[in-house]
Structure formats: structure tokens, C-alpha cells
């Protein structure tokens, strides 16, 4: 009987739960789903991480390659993120070129990397003006059950933490780069940005870590990215129901708490 | 018609021309300082069955940069403008139809996203589409020394430690859209938010004046 009501009136069905301050999967309004992370699973990549946020599964693989540094910044390397939402993860994505959602998430990840200064691009330079590392970060969603932004940010962070770059020496005579795969060093991760997403319901209620169903019923979303010093790396509210400044501050407070939870998880790996 | 910035408000002078294009149902060219965006609205119109919704109008936003083809950044901005317009537009009054908003960047001298949002709102108004509220965009730049500049120029944006773009709706001045570049503290965010909210008074008054001007002449 409940299943019938859910199909016919999904919003009313959901409101019944919200009135009791809980959600259909039994979580509180401010509770996250179980987060698990598994690193180093892709042996052919220089760094990788698999993150599961409830059912949402995202894998990030990082490959390091050589490139000439940009002309206007000869001592910097590149970090190129790309988020792929293939038809595998959800029926809403069709095969073909990246859709709007995938491009928007890719842009968000690129902005997080830029804003939080997670690694200094200067650290990726090998020889000023001649050779630098370019890190291709490919994030692929395997199972889309909402809150893709948080999962992708965490996967990227865990994968970057896992990257081991081989030592590079320039041969004096030939001028070619020689890679020593036996000597590897990890990346210097300067900041640990963590994203916390909220869905706005009926213009007033904020629920944390929405599932795909909740996102479809929501009237807006907010994502706050904080680093370990409590600085805001991104306040991403792409339209949707309007919020007051006080509600935004509630989101920021919850995001700072979430950062501590994720940092604890990161420290264990 | 144009307006001069009020002292203490620090917005660049802005101007709008509505109804300048003959083919779209509504159009507006919004100029903020040297940044200029042209917006055209087609709607409510025929919708493709894949996009059809029985509950509301399907809104599409296309953002064309001044040079080159639209890339990932444009797609991300299109999504933001679309979701901001969807919150303001009473799409429920036009089910199974589509509204297309096309934004063309004419010149970019800083605060581009807010200029796009302002042009979008005025174009929707010009098209006569039912709106829940008006909305406007304001950009703040946080200089490395902590000073806040509203409606920054391209140079101010480049030198800033953080650039925050907000959109507010007109009924209760609540936050409709927020996007930030660079990092800032929560206190600085609230400071910029308060300053931007106060600046929206000028912009909404300008909307009213331009609407009054438009209808009084004819």
C-alpha cells in the first residue's frame, strides 16, 4: 500500500517522513550515509581511489604524463580533471558526448582544485620551461544514487593522496628525460577540501547527503566545500529555492563537522 | 536608459535596452560598466516530446561566449542560470511547453555571470513571462588585504583573493544563487553577502524605473 502511495504522490509520501524528522531510509535529516574508501585498486594508474557514499559509487584514477609547461607560467604543471557519468551508473544518462550534468560536475571539480590549492602546480614542474607533470584525473561514476559532488571530491582527494610520482632525471648528453620507476615519491597535499551537499525541500528544510530520489523531489541544492582550517573553498548554489543567510550559516556549520568526519577517515588510510 | 551609481554603493554604471530584437518574444541588452550581455527569450513555445513535462515549462539556457565555441565553463554557467530562472519563473502556468533563453556575451570586463543573470531577468520580463519574483546578480571581489569591491572590473577580479557571485530574489532578498572562486572565511562570506544584499536595492529600483519608462512612452 505504501508503495502505491509512493508512486502516485512521491512528494506527499516524502513529506510524511520529513514531518517525523526522518527519511525513508531511516536517516536523520543531518545524517550522512555510510562512507567507505578503497585506495590503490587500479594498479595501472599512478593513484586511484574508490569511494562509496551509501549506494553512490565513484572511482578516480590518476595518470601522470609529461608535458611542456604553459608559456605564461613556465614553472607550473597541469591538473586536468574529467568527470564521466556513463549510462552504466543511471538510466537518466544516455551514451554519447558528456551531458550537462557531467560537464557541470567536471567544472565544479576543476574549481575545487583551483580554489583550495590542494596541490601547488609548482610542485609538478620538473625542469623550468621544459618539462612538467600533467595529472589526468579521471573520475567515473559507477552507481548514481545522488550526492555526486561529495563523492567525486572525496575520490579525487583520496586518489591524489595515493599518487606516487617516479623520480625524473634529465640525461645530460641526450637531453631526454629518464624515469626511475624504482624511486617514487608521494604528492605534497597541502589542503584537504571536503564537499558537503544539501538538498532544499519546500523552500525551508535542508537535508544532508540526498539520494537520487530526494534530489529529484528537492527544489534546490547547496554544496559547501571546506578545508581543514574552516575556510570556504566553494559555496556552490546553482539556483533553486532561495535561502536566508542564517540557513546558509547552518549549512557551513554542518560542513565543518562533516570535514572532521572525513578527515578521520582519510587519516586511517 | 542608464543610471549613475549612488555614492557608497560602488556599482559600475549600468544601462539596459529592452525589446531591441524583433524575432525573440523578449530581449534585453544589459550593460554593467564595460561588460555587456545580450539576452533573448523564446517562449512559451513548442517543446520536444523528450523534454516535455506535464507539470511545468521546460527551460533551456544557451550561453554563447564572445569568441570560440561553448565549453565546459559555459555549460556549467548555463546550468546555474537555468536553475536560477526556474526558481523565479512560474513554469506551472505553461505546462508542456518550452522557454528558451539565449545569452550572448558581447563584451567581458568583469562580473560576467551577474550581468548574464540581470540580462536574463529583464529579457524574461520583456517577454511577459509570469515570474514569482525578480532576481538580480551581484559580484564581490575580496582583495588580498581584505577590502571588498562590488561589481569588480576584470583587473580587480584577477588580483582578488576570492570572487563571489550571488543572485538575490526581489521579494525577501534571499539568496538564489551562489558561486565562488578562491577561498574565504565564513565571516568574509557573510560580510560580502550583506554588502551584496544592500546593493540589490539599487538594481531592483533600476528594474522598476526601466519598466516604468518602457510603458510610459507608448
Interface residues (C-beta under 8 A of the other chain):
Chain A: X100 X101 X103 X104 X106 X107 X108 X110 X111 X114 X115 X116 X117 X219 X220 X222 X227 X230 X231 X232 X233 X234 X235 X236 X237 X238 X239 X240 X241 X242 X243 X244 X245 X248 X249 X252
Chain B: X72 X73 X75 X76 X78 X79 X80 X81 X82 X83 X84 X85 X86 X87 X164 X167 X168 X169 X172 X174 X175 X176 X177 X178 X179 X180 X181 X182 X183 X184 X185 X186 X189 X190 X193 X194 X197
